[in-house]
Amino acid sequence: MKFTISGKNIEVTDGLKSAIRDKLGKLERYFTPDTEIIVTLSVEKERQKIEVTIPVKGNIIRSEQVSNDMYVSIDLVEEVIERQLRKYKEKIVDKNQESSNFRKEFIEKESDPLDEVRIIRTKHFGMKPMYPEDACVQMELLGHTFFVFCNAETEEVNVVYKRKGGTYGLIEPEYS
């Protein structure tokens, strides 16, 4: 695997590079040797954050972990990516891809039935048209981190969500 390691507000020492290669090197059993792994380390106050992005044909596998120790964050991110790969293997691996980034052994291995996605609850609710700002207020009143609503301007289903730093995001559909 090809590592691209960079840092923001942190010097990426040889020790950190070695820990990243050792820990994320365990993912070699899933990917081909030419797979690129993009790692970004950053420090903000006491927060030691690692972001790992693995672009594979048609998908992006990504995880971001934060702790007060960079080595703990590195351990956490590897565990999360491995869990994602096992859980969503059927979704992210198109078995007809010829130039896939995934190893043949990983693709052909049977999936664990416990890793299947199961919907265990369905909610129904009325959606009266509202503006995105009103949806943010409603989300705050409910104490949620996201809110699904019908946009009064576009008459389409949108989602507002709370971002880090107290800001908000809006997700609008895009049809291709």
Secondary structure, 3 states (H helix, E strand, C coil): CEEEEEEECCCCCHHHHHHHHHHHHHHHHCECCCCEEEEEEEEECCEEEEEEEEEECCEEEEEEEEECCHHHHHHHHHHHHHHHHHHCHHHHCCCCCCCCCECHHHHHCCCCHHHCCCCCCCCCCCCCEECHHHHHHHHHHHCCCEEEEEECCCCCEEEEEECCCCCEEEECCCCC
